[in-house]
């Protein structure tokens, strides 16, 4: 009969990069994905401090452009299918910050435009500094999800 080896450390895999990480680690040493903790509270930014607007990419019908937050500069093209937004790496729009719920929101096509819906998130979805459960987006709308500020643009 043999038991577990003394000094053996359990390891796990990062859900983003599949790098081996210590189970007590707070972040993945390879990609920086935050592994521990609950969603943290945030306060929405004041609109007078709103970031400048960004023009949509010509090949897209509409985009969400990250203008504030850890992924600043990233653009997500919207298409004919709904997109999930959240901290889970399985989301279509992956926002890696503890102020974002694992499954935070959904953006889906609706009558020639797009609607954003809160997926019962902890911090909610804010459009133009209003907390919303569901809102049809208009070009130039500022969407806040946790520490991220995104600008919605239509062609």
C-alpha positions as a Python dict, from the first residue, in 0.01 Angstrom:
ca = {
    (1, 'X'): (0, 0, 0),
    (2, 'X'): (129, 337, -86),
    (3, 'X'): (-15, 680, -9),
    (4, 'X'): (39, 1013, -173),
    (5, 'X'): (401, 1125, -204),
    (6, 'X'): (513, 1375, 54),
    (7, 'X'): (583, 1721, -83),
    (8, 'X'): (376, 1658, -396),
    (9, 'X'): (198, 1978, -502),
    (10, 'X'): (-135, 1953, -679),
    (11, 'X'): (-151, 2143, -1007),
    (12, 'X'): (-430, 2253, -1235),
    (13, 'X'): (-458, 2399, -1586),
    (14, 'X'): (-537, 2760, -1673),
    (15, 'X'): (-876, 2772, -1857),
    (16, 'X'): (-734, 3028, -2106),
    (17, 'X'): (-385, 2908, -2206),
    (18, 'X'): (-381, 2552, -2058),
    (19, 'X'): (-57, 2634, -1875),
    (20, 'X'): (4, 2436, -1555),
    (21, 'X'): (-62, 2654, -1250),
    (22, 'X'): (-47, 2600, -875),
    (23, 'X'): (-402, 2552, -735),
    (24, 'X'): (-342, 2833, -482),
    (25, 'X'): (-224, 3082, -747),
    (26, 'X'): (-433, 3397, -790),
    (27, 'X'): (-332, 3444, -1156),
    (28, 'X'): (-186, 3232, -1433),
    (29, 'X'): (188, 3311, -1459),
    (30, 'X'): (173, 3260, -1836),
    (31, 'X'): (-126, 3469, -1952),
    (32, 'X'): (-232, 3662, -1640),
    (33, 'X'): (-586, 3516, -1619),
    (34, 'X'): (-727, 3577, -1270),
    (35, 'X'): (-801, 3238, -1120),
    (36, 'X'): (-940, 3313, -774),
    (37, 'X'): (-1194, 3540, -614),
    (38, 'X'): (-1544, 3666, -664),
    (39, 'X'): (-1669, 3940, -887),
    (40, 'X'): (-1562, 4276, -749),
    (41, 'X'): (-1779, 4588, -724),
    (42, 'X'): (-1711, 4888, -949),
    (43, 'X'): (-1850, 5236, -999),
    (44, 'X'): (-1938, 5352, -1353),
    (45, 'X'): (-1727, 5631, -1498),
    (46, 'X'): (-1882, 5977, -1522),
    (47, 'X'): (-1994, 6062, -1875),
    (48, 'X'): (-1810, 6395, -1867),
    (49, 'X'): (-1496, 6177, -1864),
    (50, 'X'): (-1625, 5967, -2154),
    (51, 'X'): (-1365, 5843, -2402),
    (52, 'X'): (-1360, 5974, -2757),
    (53, 'X'): (-1578, 5800, -3012),
    (54, 'X'): (-1426, 5545, -3251),
    (55, 'X'): (-1522, 5487, -3615),
    (56, 'X'): (-1652, 5141, -3703),
    (57, 'X'): (-1449, 4910, -3923),
    (58, 'X'): (-1586, 4928, -4281),
    (59, 'X'): (-1641, 4551, -4316),
    (60, 'X'): (-1860, 4531, -4005),
    (61, 'X'): (-2229, 4618, -3975),
    (62, 'X'): (-2163, 4718, -3615),
    (63, 'X'): (-1882, 4689, -3361),
    (64, 'X'): (-1812, 4718, -2991),
    (65, 'X'): (-1478, 4893, -2943),
    (66, 'X'): (-1306, 4871, -2603),
    (67, 'X'): (-1189, 5224, -2516),
    (68, 'X'): (-1122, 5181, -2143),
    (69, 'X'): (-1015, 4879, -1943),
    (70, 'X'): (-758, 4601, -1965),
    (71, 'X'): (-840, 4523, -2332),
    (72, 'X'): (-837, 4884, -2452),
    (73, 'X'): (-808, 4903, -2832),
    (74, 'X'): (-978, 4568, -2903),
    (75, 'X'): (-1275, 4573, -3143),
    (76, 'X'): (-1548, 4307, -3151),
    (77, 'X'): (-1749, 4280, -3472),
    (78, 'X'): (-2120, 4208, -3433),
    (79, 'X'): (-2291, 3979, -3680),
    (80, 'X'): (-2608, 3778, -3725),
    (81, 'X'): (-2567, 3563, -3413),
    (82, 'X'): (-2593, 3665, -3045),
    (83, 'X'): (-2261, 3720, -2866),
    (84, 'X'): (-2204, 3630, -2501),
    (85, 'X'): (-1999, 3876, -2294),
    (86, 'X'): (-1825, 3783, -1971),
    (87, 'X'): (-1521, 3683, -1769),
    (88, 'X'): (-1551, 3319, -1872),
    (89, 'X'): (-1304, 3226, -2147),
    (90, 'X'): (-1592, 3048, -2319),
    (91, 'X'): (-1769, 3382, -2384),
    (92, 'X'): (-1758, 3526, -2737),
    (93, 'X'): (-1643, 3859, -2588),
    (94, 'X'): (-1393, 3768, -2315),
    (95, 'X'): (-1343, 4054, -2065),
    (96, 'X'): (-1084, 3936, -1815),
    (97, 'X'): (-1144, 4139, -1500),
    (98, 'X'): (-1296, 4056, -1160),
    (99, 'X'): (-1556, 4335, -1201),
    (100, 'X'): (-1713, 4133, -1486),
    (101, 'X'): (-1937, 3834, -1410),
    (102, 'X'): (-1855, 3503, -1575),
    (103, 'X'): (-2169, 3537, -1788),
    (104, 'X'): (-2237, 3910, -1779),
    (105, 'X'): (-2440, 4011, -2086),
    (106, 'X'): (-2554, 3920, -2437),
    (107, 'X'): (-2561, 4137, -2751),
    (108, 'X'): (-2800, 4013, -3018),
    (109, 'X'): (-2937, 4138, -3350),
    (110, 'X'): (-3280, 4300, -3329),
    (111, 'X'): (-3480, 4468, -3608),
    (112, 'X'): (-3182, 4599, -3805),
    (113, 'X'): (-2981, 4692, -3492),
    (114, 'X'): (-2856, 4531, -3176),
    (115, 'X'): (-2987, 4487, -2822),
    (116, 'X'): (-2772, 4434, -2514),
    (117, 'X'): (-2921, 4228, -2229),
    (118, 'X'): (-2788, 4188, -1876),
    (119, 'X'): (-2750, 3818, -1790),
    (120, 'X'): (-2828, 3875, -1420),
    (121, 'X'): (-2474, 4002, -1357),
    (122, 'X'): (-2346, 4129, -1022),
    (123, 'X'): (-2252, 4483, -1136),
    (124, 'X'): (-2508, 4518, -1413),
    (125, 'X'): (-2487, 4668, -1761),
    (126, 'X'): (-2468, 5045, -1802),
    (127, 'X'): (-2555, 5227, -2126),
    (128, 'X'): (-2482, 5601, -2131),
    (129, 'X'): (-2453, 5590, -1751),
    (130, 'X'): (-2798, 5428, -1706),
    (131, 'X'): (-2824, 5084, -1547),
    (132, 'X'): (-3024, 4868, -1791),
    (133, 'X'): (-3162, 4517, -1808),
    (134, 'X'): (-3212, 4545, -2184),
    (135, 'X'): (-3151, 4831, -2427),
    (136, 'X'): (-3151, 4875, -2804),
    (137, 'X'): (-2814, 5026, -2889),
    (138, 'X'): (-2767, 5340, -3099),
    (139, 'X'): (-2443, 5433, -3272),
    (140, 'X'): (-2218, 5616, -3026),
    (141, 'X'): (-2368, 5456, -2713),
    (142, 'X'): (-2119, 5402, -2430),
    (143, 'X'): (-2156, 5058, -2273),
    (144, 'X'): (-1994, 4990, -1936),
    (145, 'X'): (-1940, 4634, -1821),
    (146, 'X'): (-1732, 4618, -1506),
    (147, 'X'): (-1404, 4804, -1555),
    (148, 'X'): (-1455, 4805, -1932),
    (149, 'X'): (-1595, 5091, -2136),
    (150, 'X'): (-1703, 5003, -2490),
    (151, 'X'): (-1836, 5226, -2767),
    (152, 'X'): (-2105, 5083, -2996),
    (153, 'X'): (-2074, 5196, -3359),
    (154, 'X'): (-2282, 5119, -3667),
    (155, 'X'): (-2163, 5157, -4027),
}
